[in-house]
Amino acid sequence: MSAAFLTGGTGYLGSYVVADLCERGAFDKIYLMSRGGERGGVDKLWRAMQLHWDAERFYAELPKLVLVEGDLGAPGLGLSERVRGELARECDSVLHVAASLNRKSDKACFNANLRGTLSVIKLVRELAEARGGLRRFGYVSTTAVSGTREHQTVTEAESIDWDLSDYDPYARTKKFAEHMIRELVGDLPIVILRPPTVMGDSRRPETTQFDMVRFYTWMVDAPAVPIHPDTRLDFVPADFVGSAIAELFTKPTLRWDCYHLSAGEGSKTAREHEQVFQAAGIRTPFFVPGLNSPALALSGQLAGAPRGMVSLAASLMKVFLPYFSNDVVFDNTRVTTELGRGPTPFTEYGLALYRWAKSARFEYPYTPTPAPRAAARATSPRAAE
Ligand SMILES: NC(=O)c1ccc[n+]([C@@H]2O[C@H](COP(=O)([O-])OP(=O)(O)OC[C@H]3O[C@@H](n4cnc5c(N)ncnc54)[C@H](OP(=O)(O)O)[C@@H]3O)[C@@H](O)[C@H]2O)c1
């Protein structure tokens, strides 16, 4: 009997990981911590999993997915004594995916990514002590931990540089969370998994995560963009990231304890992105790299404007423009060596994502949680295709 404890399984990347772990039959049971608890957790889980499964599959997998009430911000993760005892008896692996991605909020990032990760670390230590060891503790981090850089290819070994500034509270707290893990449970078998910018799915146009996609489509549709055409864009699809996390988390032995789940030197330039849209007859913007600093300064001022399209556009520009213009890519030799595969280039599926996201008005057509007995008949929009 093998079981794992997962945080963040009801989120965007977490749903890919859960789908992949189930596909692999990696565990007999997967405990999913959710703020919704058992009842609300099923609705949250269906919302996340309908991108992957129809209702029949959802209810077929549900018995092995054990939803437990928990919150990164609560003392001891808010897990009951009964649940902690069950986890100590059954779980040989822990995967911490949950985080706050709210780059504008110091408070949200501090509470979820630092206090929350410290509570997960304490749980990992408790489980390891109770069981006499742990098969693996996986932490989903981000390549953003490498700080503010320009025109570089960054390897895992050189990515943490305490002399560099961080882009935002999100990057800063994820970086210190990695540090806590190394300092406090570095004696256990840990693996740190760092996705770069994740956008869309190489197998289908639908997505449920839109901020970055919305920013990308705006950039394609703009008359001019403050980017140099030779800028490399390290974008990867969620299906690659989800399957890489699942495989690296469950592989019996690993060569390294940290992996960039990135496109690395295979990243395409802004010019190569442009060519895809031009070939499809879509008018593309002028590249005006000289506008980069003024655009960032203006977006910083307008991000605080009253809620509306102006503040949304400015906020997205402020947060994401650096990732679109810094020409930093993350070496992926480790992950491609370990798994024997890399991500599908964004230029092969980005056009379909752009078209679908615009036609869907940046909203996934969610269906409500189907009743279990209707599950055999009901299907998600995806499964109905
Ligand atoms: N998406 C990307 O482009 C990207 C890139 C690099 C790294 N990452 C990393 O990938 C991981 C997952 O990101 P994502 O894009 O899947 O984010 P997401 O869709 O926002 O999901 C976040 C998950 O964290 C959970 N969570 C947040 N705050 C929590 C709290 N206080 N207590 C318990 N659970 C909480 C959410 O649960 P609820 O359902 O209860 O809200 C949700 O399941 C994060 O660690 C992130 O740093 C993502």
The ligand as an SDF file (V2000), in Angstrom:
LIG
                    3D

 48 52  0  0  0  0  0  0  0  0999 V2000
    1.1830   28.3910  -13.3600 N   0  0  0  0  0  0  0  0  0  0  0  0
    2.4250   28.7750  -13.6010 C   0  0  0  0  0  0  0  0  0  0  0  0
    2.6980   29.4420  -14.6200 O   0  0  0  0  0  0  0  0  0  0  0  0
    3.5320   28.4000  -12.6550 C   0  0  0  0  0  0  0  0  0  0  0  0
    4.8470   28.6430  -13.0650 C   0  0  0  0  0  0  0  0  0  0  0  0
    5.8830   28.2940  -12.1960 C   0  0  0  0  0  0  0  0  0  0  0  0
    5.6140   27.7170  -10.9770 C   0  0  0  0  0  0  0  0  0  0  0  0
    4.3170   27.5020  -10.5940 N   0  0  0  0  0  0  0  0  0  0  0  0
    4.0930   26.8840   -9.2770 C   0  0  0  0  0  0  0  0  0  0  0  0
    3.1700   25.8380   -9.4370 O   0  0  0  0  0  0  0  0  0  0  0  0
    2.3850   25.6920   -8.2610 C   0  0  0  0  0  0  0  0  0  0  0  0
    0.9200   25.6350   -8.6280 C   0  0  0  0  0  0  0  0  0  0  0  0
    0.5730   26.8180   -9.3100 O   0  0  0  0  0  0  0  0  0  0  0  0
   -0.8000   26.9320  -10.1190 P   0  0  0  0  0  0  0  0  0  0  0  0
   -0.5400   27.7360  -11.3140 O   0  0  0  0  0  0  0  0  0  0  0  0
   -1.4220   25.6070  -10.2490 O   0  0  0  0  0  0  0  0  0  0  0  0
   -1.6490   27.8420   -9.1060 O   0  0  0  0  0  0  0  0  0  0  0  0
   -3.2200   27.8370   -8.8210 P   0  0  0  0  0  0  0  0  0  0  0  0
   -4.0020   27.3700   -9.9560 O   0  0  0  0  0  0  0  0  0  0  0  0
   -3.4980   29.2110   -8.2610 O   0  0  0  0  0  0  0  0  0  0  0  0
   -3.3600   26.7750   -7.6480 O   0  0  0  0  0  0  0  0  0  0  0  0
   -2.8700   27.0410   -6.3800 C   0  0  0  0  0  0  0  0  0  0  0  0
   -3.2450   25.8920   -5.4720 C   0  0  0  0  0  0  0  0  0  0  0  0
   -2.7710   26.2440   -4.1590 O   0  0  0  0  0  0  0  0  0  0  0  0
   -3.8450   26.1120   -3.2510 C   0  0  0  0  0  0  0  0  0  0  0  0
   -3.7240   27.1190   -2.1960 N   0  0  0  0  0  0  0  0  0  0  0  0
   -3.4940   28.4240   -2.3130 C   0  0  0  0  0  0  0  0  0  0  0  0
   -3.5120   29.0090   -1.1010 N   0  0  0  0  0  0  0  0  0  0  0  0
   -3.7670   28.0180   -0.2170 C   0  0  0  0  0  0  0  0  0  0  0  0
   -3.9370   27.9740    1.1910 C   0  0  0  0  0  0  0  0  0  0  0  0
   -3.8510   29.0750    1.9430 N   0  0  0  0  0  0  0  0  0  0  0  0
   -4.1890   26.7870    1.7840 N   0  0  0  0  0  0  0  0  0  0  0  0
   -4.3070   25.6540    1.0460 C   0  0  0  0  0  0  0  0  0  0  0  0
   -4.1770   25.6330   -0.2920 N   0  0  0  0  0  0  0  0  0  0  0  0
   -3.9160   26.8020   -0.9130 C   0  0  0  0  0  0  0  0  0  0  0  0
   -5.0980   26.3660   -4.0560 C   0  0  0  0  0  0  0  0  0  0  0  0
   -6.1860   25.7580   -3.3970 O   0  0  0  0  0  0  0  0  0  0  0  0
   -7.6730   26.3040   -3.5420 P   0  0  0  0  0  0  0  0  0  0  0  0
   -8.2810   25.4600   -4.5900 O   0  0  0  0  0  0  0  0  0  0  0  0
   -8.2450   26.1050   -2.1870 O   0  0  0  0  0  0  0  0  0  0  0  0
   -7.6200   27.7410   -3.9320 O   0  0  0  0  0  0  0  0  0  0  0  0
   -4.7490   25.6680   -5.3510 C   0  0  0  0  0  0  0  0  0  0  0  0
   -5.0050   24.2960   -5.2450 O   0  0  0  0  0  0  0  0  0  0  0  0
    2.7610   26.8400   -7.3330 C   0  0  0  0  0  0  0  0  0  0  0  0
    3.6410   26.3540   -6.3480 O   0  0  0  0  0  0  0  0  0  0  0  0
    3.4660   27.8080   -8.2410 C   0  0  0  0  0  0  0  0  0  0  0  0
    4.4400   28.5380   -7.5400 O   0  0  0  0  0  0  0  0  0  0  0  0
    3.2670   27.8260  -11.4050 C   0  0  0  0  0  0  0  0  0  0  0  0
  1  2  1  0
  2  3  2  0
  2  4  1  0
  4  5  1  0
  4 48  2  0
  5  6  2  0
  6  7  1  0
  7  8  2  0
  8  9  1  0
  8 48  1  0
  9 10  1  0
  9 46  1  0
 10 11  1  0
 11 12  1  0
 11 44  1  0
 12 13  1  0
 13 14  1  0
 14 15  2  0
 14 16  1  0
 14 17  1  0
 17 18  1  0
 18 19  2  0
 18 20  1  0
 18 21  1  0
 21 22  1  0
 22 23  1  0
 23 24  1  0
 23 42  1  0
 24 25  1  0
 25 26  1  0
 25 36  1  0
 26 27  1  0
 26 35  1  0
 27 28  2  0
 28 29  1  0
 29 30  1  0
 29 35  2  0
 30 31  1  0
 30 32  2  0
 32 33  1  0
 33 34  2  0
 34 35  1  0
 36 37  1  0
 36 42  1  0
 37 38  1  0
 38 39  2  0
 38 40  1  0
 38 41  1  0
 42 43  1  0
 44 45  1  0
 44 46  1  0
 46 47  1  0
M  CHG  2   8   1  16  -1
M  END
$$$$
